[in-house]
Amino acid sequence: MIETTRDLTGLLWRRSEPVGDARGRRAVLAFLSPSTRIDNMDAMRRALGLGGEASVEQVLLEGWRVWGDELANRLRGAFAFAIFEPQGQILSLVRDISGLAPLFYVAAPHRLAVAATSRMARALFGQELSLDEVFHAEFLNSQSTTRGRTFFAGLSRLLPAHILEFSAASNGEMRRYWSPHDAPRDVPCDHAAARFRKLFDRSVLRSFHSGKTAVLLSGGMDSSAILGAVTANGIAPSEIPCLTKTYRGTKGWSDAHYLDVLRNHFDLELNEVPSDRHDPLEDIGEYLELLDGPYLSYGHSVTAKLQKVARAKGWTTLLSGHGGDEVVGYGSGRLNELARAHRWLSVWRETAGVAQLSRDSRLRFMRNYLTHYPAYRPVERLIRKILPDAQTAGDPSLSDRAEDLVGAEQLTYVSLQSRRDHDERMLHLEALESPMQPLAIESITQTSRAAGVVTEMPFYDRDLIEFSLSLPSHWKLRGGLTRFVLREAMRSRLPREVLERGTKYDFTAPFVAGLSDKREQVLDWTAGTHHLFRDLVNLDRLERVRDVLGRKGTELENDDARFIWRCTVLCMWLDQFDPTVPPPELVPLLEPA
């Protein structure tokens, strides 16, 4: 029997029992994530011959009847759903290409639980799951190498852009219905800026609801572009509340100038949330339970505060620039393309933007590319011996046992940028396919909903992603400006200073200050005795960092601060997680045959 929760956030299939369809339909929509949003509903209704009032459920069911798997590839938006076909006793799970709508499942020979959250999936499954030591170790090491894993063994997330099919006889067949590699490459486009602007405007405007929407404004290109798109389409700045975290008491906060420029240019009212000495552990127990694990970023406490402020002011939708870096692409791969063509003057000219962004010297970048000449390589080795790089690898985060669990190949992953043959397309795809992307999106989605708001991320639009991937590299990096197509698309909309901004603010300093303020709590938690934590962590490094935090606090190295924060939240999670979750109220979706 297939049973579902009343609010359609999860389902349970007792696969040993045949299921019939009392209403005689070929397929039934068994599950619909609350995050589901179909952006091309009108086009889907027309293609299927449905009326203008057809619901999302009707479109998905009819689309599956007509196209089967191909339905997923035709959809645009955020979606996670399941389709059950009684005739073949087949259940198919489908998720959007970026993972905007979360979907988790636990599969056993005679039982399948599917839900929009990890905690709900465990509750539906009804049996205790052991902890996944590999995923815990990856978290401690600040990486995720296996995209489907969770903190629980047997509990998985459906990969974005995939369909997973179960039957009474099969425990799951995974099929990918879309890949960023499928996007065309190096497509000539004389009007790329205009095309990008049109796609971006469409994505932004479908999420804007006058009187209920606020822009999360940082002063950077991504959030500023969202503001520019809204104002350029006839919406007065007075109708666009802007919410921003500010660090006016923190030395070197570079966003201040650009926020002031935007405020004056648009005559905005900025709603500032001072965040200089924020508590990185504030309400963290609440979020560990909500997310069913420490899927949290270092700046989570500030983001959560913004969500709560928005809800208190009655803004139920937040427009975020999250994903802009990955979708647009920085263009740094073009430097290697130029170097391989021995266009050295162009390499030097284009290093300006990339060097400024990374806070490194242009000469250091040039040295990287000069190694294309075999005769130069001994010279570079000599330079590095005499003048070693300031940044060196720190102590390992993991114990020897944990390193064996994760595997040397995963721990020693090196970016494609280290390959002599890399180009911009390779680096762009690498950024888009990072396993960390869906994890970050899930965290934003679920914490937003818990606060009573929806965070929309307009850059994660399939047509915009494919178009950005298709552009030649000179549309990503040109004249020393990274993300060139986005800047050109906003040329008439944003102040020149914002358009030509080449820096990004590093929020680590206020994070370290906040961590230092909570040192007693951090030291208390990281003395944790949970066997899993002590088996996985490098205890020598932990004790060294604890000693520095206890004595000097704000003098923690950035990498050490992030390491001890991960240790803290993992210890808190291991201390509070409940291996059993009370089952939700279920109702049969289909009657037995």
URNORZI-V37726 format. One record per residue. N is the residue number from 1. RES is the residue in one small letter. PHI is phi in degrees with one decimal (* if undefined). OMEGA is omega in whole degrees, 0 to 359 (NA if undefined). Layout:
n=(N N)
res=(RES RES)
phi=(PHI PHI)
omega=(OMEGA OMEGA)
This chain:
n=(1 2 3 4 5 6 7 8 9 10 11 12 13 14 15 16 17 18 19 20 21 22 23 24 25 26 27 28 29 30 31 32 33 34 35 36 37 38 39 40 41 42 43 44 45 46 47 48 49 50 51 52 53 54 55 56 57 58 59 60 61 62 63 64 65 66 67 68 69 70 71 72 73 74 75 76 77 78 79 80 81 82 83 84 85 86 87 88 89 90 91 92 93 94 95 96 97 98 99 100 101 102 103 104 105 106 107 108 109 110 111 112 113 114 115 116 117 118 119 120 121 122 123 124 125 126 127 128 129 130 131 132 133 134 135 136 137 138 139 140 141 142 143 144 145 146 147 148 149 150 151 152 153 154 155 156 157 158 159 160 161 162 163 164 165 166 167 168 169 170 171 172 173 174 175 176 177 178 179 180 181 182 183 184 185 186 187 188 189 190 191 192 193 194 195 196 197 198 199 200 201 202 203 204 205 206 207 208 209 210 211 212 213 214 215 216 217 218 219 220 221 222 223 224 225 226 227 228 229 230 231 232 233 234 235 236 237 238 239 240 241 242 243 244 245 246 247 248 249 250 251 252 253 254 255 256 257 258 259 260 261 262 263 264 265 266 267 268 269 270 271 272 273 274 275 276 277 278 279 280 281 282 283 284 285 286 287 288 289 290 291 292 293 294 295 296 297 298 299 300 301 302 303 304 305 306 307 308 309 310 311 312 313 314 315 316 317 318 319 320 321 322 323 324 325 326 327 328 329 330 331 332 333 334 335 336 337 338 339 340 341 342 343 344 345 346 347 348 349 350 351 352 353 354 355 356 357 358 359 360 361 362 363 364 365 366 367 368 369 370 371 372 373 374 375 376 377 378 379 380 381 382 383 384 385 386 387 388 389 390 391 392 393 394 395 396 397 398 399 400 401 402 403 404 405 406 407 408 409 410 411 412 413 414 415 416 417 418 419 420 421 422 423 424 425 426 427 428 429 430 431 432 433 434 435 436 437 438 439 440 441 442 443 444 445 446 447 448 449 450 451 452 453 454 455 456 457 458 459 460 461 462 463 464 465 466 467 468 469 470 471 472 473 474 475 476 477 478 479 480 481 482 483 484 485 486 487 488 489 490 491 492 493 494 495 496 497 498 499 500 501 502 503 504 505 506 507 508 509 510 511 512 513 514 515 516 517 518 519 520 521 522 523 524 525 526 527 528 529 530 531 532 533 534 535 536 537 538 539 540 541 542 543 544 545 546 547 548 549 550 551 552 553 554 555 556 557 558 559 560 561 562 563 564 565 566 567 568 569 570 571 572 573 574 575 576 577 578 579 580 581 582 583 584 585 586 587 588 589 590 591 592 593)
res=(m i e t t r d l t g l l w r r s e p v g d a r g r r a v l a f l s p s t r i d n m d a m r r a l g l g g e a s v e q v l l e g w r v w g d e l a n r l r g a f a f a i f e p q g q i l s l v r d i s g l a p l f y v a a p h r l a v a a t s r m a r a l f g q e l s l d e v f h a e f l n s q s t t r g r t f f a g l s r l l p a h i l e f s a a s n g e m r r y w s p h d a p r d v p c d h a a a r f r k l f d r s v l r s f h s g k t a v l l s g g m d s s a i l g a v t a n g i a p s e i p c l t k t y r g t k g w s d a h y l d v l r n h f d l e l n e v p s d r h d p l e d i g e y l e l l d g p y l s y g h s v t a k l q k v a r a k g w t t l l s g h g g d e v v g y g s g r l n e l a r a h r w l s v w r e t a g v a q l s r d s r l r f m r n y l t h y p a y r p v e r l i r k i l p d a q t a g d p s l s d r a e d l v g a e q l t y v s l q s r r d h d e r m l h l e a l e s p m q p l a i e s i t q t s r a a g v v t e m p f y d r d l i e f s l s l p s h w k l r g g l t r f v l r e a m r s r l p r e v l e r g t k y d f t a p f v a g l s d k r e q v l d w t a g t h h l f r d l v n l d r l e r v r d v l g r k g t e l e n d d a r f i w r c t v l c m w l d q f d p t v p p p e l v p l l e p a)
phi=(* -101.2 -120.6 -134.9 -71.7 -64.0 -94.7 57.1 -105.1 -173.4 -146.4 -128.1 -115.3 -86.0 -74.1 -79.1 -107.2 -64.7 -120.1 -107.5 -118.8 -64.0 -97.8 74.3 -82.8 -71.1 -140.1 -132.9 -74.3 -89.9 -160.5 -140.0 -66.1 -63.7 -85.4 -63.7 -146.9 -95.6 -82.8 -111.1 -59.8 -62.0 -64.6 -66.9 -60.8 -63.6 -63.8 -96.5 71.5 -96.7 -72.1 -65.5 -99.3 -60.7 -80.8 -57.0 -60.1 -64.9 -64.1 -65.8 -66.2 -68.2 -62.6 -68.5 -63.4 -82.6 -111.9 61.1 -54.6 -62.7 -53.5 -57.4 -70.9 -87.7 -79.3 -127.4 127.0 -112.8 -155.8 -149.7 -151.9 -129.1 -118.3 -108.6 -112.5 -60.2 -59.5 -102.0 52.4 -120.6 -116.7 -114.7 -102.4 -133.4 -136.2 -66.4 -72.0 -106.8 80.6 -68.5 -107.4 -69.3 -154.8 -122.2 -150.7 -126.5 -114.1 -132.3 -52.7 -122.6 -154.4 -136.1 -113.3 -131.3 -157.9 -82.9 -135.8 -60.7 -63.3 -65.9 -62.1 -64.6 -64.0 -65.8 -64.4 79.7 -130.4 -64.5 -113.0 -75.6 -80.1 -90.1 -64.7 -64.1 -67.1 -61.9 -65.7 -62.7 -63.7 -58.8 -89.4 59.7 -154.5 -138.2 -106.7 -116.9 -67.1 -91.3 -75.3 -134.9 -74.2 -118.8 -67.4 92.6 -99.6 -125.1 -103.3 -68.8 -66.3 -55.8 64.7 -127.2 -118.0 -120.9 -110.0 -116.1 -138.3 -62.1 -101.5 -111.4 -97.1 126.0 -119.9 -93.3 -134.5 -91.3 -100.4 -154.0 -143.1 -60.8 -65.2 -75.8 -64.6 -62.8 -125.0 51.0 -82.1 -59.0 -151.5 -70.5 -115.8 -60.8 -62.5 -66.1 -66.4 -59.8 -60.3 -64.1 -65.7 -66.5 -58.2 -59.6 -67.7 -67.3 -68.6 -71.4 -102.4 -92.4 -125.4 -55.7 88.2 -124.8 -117.0 -123.4 -99.0 -80.9 -102.0 -115.0 98.1 -85.4 -65.8 -66.1 -68.1 -64.4 -63.9 -63.4 -60.0 -62.4 -65.7 -67.1 -67.9 -73.0 -109.4 86.0 -100.7 -68.3 -53.9 -65.4 -94.3 -117.9 -66.6 -118.2 -116.6 -143.0 -85.6 -122.4 -131.9 -66.9 -95.7 -102.9 -61.6 84.4 -69.1 -80.5 -71.3 -55.0 -59.8 -71.8 -64.0 -65.6 -61.4 -65.7 -59.3 -70.7 -65.3 -99.7 57.1 -86.5 -104.7 -86.2 -96.0 -89.5 -116.4 -58.4 -134.7 -58.0 -117.8 -71.5 -91.1 -69.5 -111.1 -62.4 54.5 -68.8 -59.6 -61.1 -79.1 -63.2 -70.9 -60.9 -86.1 60.9 150.5 -81.5 -82.7 -125.3 -90.0 -65.6 -99.0 -58.3 -61.7 -71.8 -59.5 -62.8 -65.5 -61.1 -61.9 -70.8 -62.6 -59.8 -64.6 -62.9 -88.9 86.1 -91.4 -96.3 -127.0 -115.8 -96.0 -116.8 -86.0 -56.4 97.4 -61.0 -57.7 -73.3 -73.5 -78.8 86.3 -82.9 88.6 -63.5 -65.1 -66.3 -58.9 -71.8 -60.8 -66.8 -64.7 -66.5 -91.3 59.4 -95.2 -71.0 -64.7 -67.2 -58.9 -61.1 -63.7 -79.6 -68.4 -55.1 -69.5 -66.4 -65.4 -64.0 -65.0 -89.7 59.6 -119.0 -84.3 -63.2 -62.2 -63.2 -66.0 -58.8 -60.1 -57.0 -86.0 -65.1 -67.3 -63.7 -87.9 -53.5 -67.6 -83.5 -58.5 -62.2 -64.2 -63.8 -62.3 -66.9 -59.9 -68.1 -71.7 -78.0 -124.3 -63.4 -60.6 -66.7 -88.9 -122.3 -64.5 -81.2 -61.9 -64.0 -84.1 -107.2 -71.3 -59.7 -62.6 -65.9 -63.7 -66.3 -63.5 -72.3 102.7 -60.2 -62.2 -72.5 -70.8 -104.8 -58.7 -119.9 -58.3 -61.7 -63.9 -78.2 -77.3 -67.2 -100.6 -69.4 -133.7 -65.7 -58.2 -61.4 -70.0 -64.3 -64.0 -60.3 -66.1 -66.7 -96.8 -58.3 -61.1 -73.7 -62.6 -61.4 -64.0 -64.5 -63.6 -59.1 -61.7 -62.3 -61.6 -74.5 -70.1 -62.3 -62.0 -64.3 -84.2 88.5 -129.8 -119.3 -97.1 -96.6 -122.1 -61.3 -66.3 -82.9 -118.1 -58.3 -64.5 -68.6 -61.5 -64.6 -65.6 -61.7 -65.3 -78.8 -76.4 -62.3 -64.5 -71.0 -87.6 -98.1 -138.0 -155.3 61.1 77.8 -109.2 -76.5 52.7 -61.0 -64.0 -66.5 -63.3 -67.3 -63.7 -99.5 -54.4 -92.2 -112.6 -121.0 -61.4 -55.7 -61.7 -73.1 -60.5 -101.2 -63.6 -115.9 -113.8 -129.4 -79.3 -94.5 -83.5 -66.0 -58.2 -66.1 -63.7 -63.5 -62.8 -65.8 -64.3 -63.4 -60.8 -103.8 -58.5 -62.0 -67.0 -64.3 -63.9 -65.2 -69.6 -80.3 -86.2 -53.0 -111.1 -57.6 -59.2 -65.2 -61.4 -69.9 -75.6 -99.1 -86.1 -77.3 -64.9 -63.7 -66.2 -57.6 -67.2 -64.3 -69.0 -60.3 -65.3 -64.2 -61.3 -66.7 -95.3 -123.8 61.0 -71.2 -88.7 -58.6 -64.9 -56.0 -65.2 -68.1 -62.4 -66.7 -63.1 -73.1 -65.7 -61.9 -60.2 -63.6 -69.8 -67.3 -62.3 -61.9 -65.3 -63.1 -74.1 -106.7 -67.4 -105.8 -64.2 -117.1 -127.1 -56.1 -67.3 -76.3 -72.9 -116.2 -130.7 -64.8 -87.9 -127.5 -84.8 -60.3 -65.0)
omega=(173 178 182 173 186 182 176 175 179 178 177 179 173 195 178 182 176 183 177 180 185 184 173 179 180 183 180 173 187 187 179 179 177 179 185 177 180 187 182 183 182 180 180 178 180 182 182 180 180 179 183 181 182 184 175 181 180 179 181 180 180 178 178 179 184 190 184 182 184 177 184 182 180 184 172 178 179 182 171 183 177 177 177 178 185 185 180 183 184 175 181 177 184 179 183 192 182 182 180 176 183 174 181 178 171 183 174 184 185 183 177 177 181 181 180 178 178 183 179 179 178 181 180 182 171 178 181 176 177 179 179 184 181 181 176 180 178 177 178 182 178 177 172 185 180 194 185 186 173 179 181 175 180 177 184 169 175 181 174 177 181 170 179 186 176 172 179 183 186 181 172 175 184 177 177 183 178 176 176 177 180 181 178 181 175 179 179 182 180 183 184 182 180 179 178 182 181 180 181 178 180 181 180 189 180 178 184 178 187 179 184 187 175 177 173 189 181 187 176 185 188 181 178 179 177 177 179 180 181 182 181 182 169 179 185 178 179 179 185 175 180 182 184 172 184 181 186 177 182 181 176 180 189 181 187 183 184 174 179 177 179 179 181 182 184 185 184 166 180 174 186 173 181 188 185 183 182 179 183 179 184 178 188 178 178 183 175 177 182 184 180 180 183 176 189 175 182 180 185 185 178 178 179 179 177 180 181 177 180 182 180 180 178 177 186 176 176 176 185 176 180 179 181 180 186 184 183 182 183 179 184 177 179 179 180 176 180 180 180 176 179 177 192 177 177 177 181 181 185 180 185 183 182 179 179 181 183 181 177 182 178 180 179 177 179 180 179 188 177 179 172 174 180 183 182 188 177 178 180 178 179 179 182 178 181 182 182 178 180 182 177 180 179 177 177 180 190 172 178 180 181 179 177 180 183 179 183 183 180 183 183 180 180 181 177 180 179 180 181 184 184 174 185 180 181 181 178 178 179 180 181 185 178 178 181 184 179 179 179 181 179 180 179 183 186 179 176 181 178 179 179 177 174 176 179 181 189 180 180 177 188 182 178 178 182 179 180 179 185 187 172 188 180 172 176 182 180 179 181 180 175 176 191 184 178 180 180 179 182 189 183 188 187 177 183 183 178 181 184 178 181 184 169 180 177 186 185 184 177 176 179 178 178 178 178 178 183 187 181 179 180 180 179 182 184 168 185 183 179 188 182 180 184 177 187 188 172 186 179 179 180 182 178 181 176 180 179 180 181 184 189 172 187 177 175 170 184 182 178 179 179 179 184 173 178 178 182 184 176 177 178 180 181 180 189 188 181 181 178 179 180 182 177 177 183 172 178 174 180 178 178 179 NA)
